[in-house]
Amino acid sequence: MSSLWSKRRPVLLFTVFLFIAAQYTAADVFTWTAKRQWSRLAEGRELTVLSGGAVITSDSTTIIADEIEMWGTDFRYSMARGDVTATDTERGIILSSATLFYDREEEIIRVDGFIDMQDLKNEVVIRGGFFEYFGNEEIANIQIGVRILKVDEDTELACRSEFARYLRADNILELSGMPRVIRNDDLYTAARITINLDTDEILLDRDVSGTLITDSGDEDSGAGEGAGQGADEATGSNNRTEPVPQVPMDTPILPGDPQ
């Protein structure tokens, strides 16, 4: 019996080891550090406050602030205040703000106040007065004085609006609320503007106007109504036919003119 147990023991120990390792691999590891910590342990009212260089880390997300409150089951919710910086190393996102709410279970970030977002992966900088990010869907909603900038080797894109929706997985911007887009030196305005940052396509919808700056310094401006005309503006197509000058038949031919 002891001989049989000796043979099976290494197999059982290895099985237990794999089970424990799998549990830790699947688990969400949550850590924190700070100079000071205050906790309330009353059941149903648990609250922990970190102050003085507070840092919390959940998987690839790290939040640094002067003070961080944590509450809920397994400290699901956090509120950071004072010189806040949130970094997601996996997605390549850096957020800077005065306050920041974080739901680490649903991966929701909410900022009520000025926000500066740097998307290093897509080379986009976003600023606004309200910010809400849904990590599972990779969708960001930005409001109040929205400013968006994207610069690469060939293109400089600057956007302004009061509302913006950033579909990060698809690299698409949806702008509304008096949106204005400047692409290099060209200006586009409309009631609603959609930009594909991968293909550099711009779709303008309703109350469309545009100003194109050519190499010679001339300006061509046009205005139209409707989504169809906005699409023509966005793709750079021009369906207008320029009038051909008509010469009267009785105009005399001057010396040197072609016959």
Summary of the structure (lengths in Angstrom):
residues: 259
radius of gyration: 29.3
end to end distance: 118.6
largest distance: 124.3
contacts: 710
relative contact order: 0.06
helix: 14%
strand: 53%
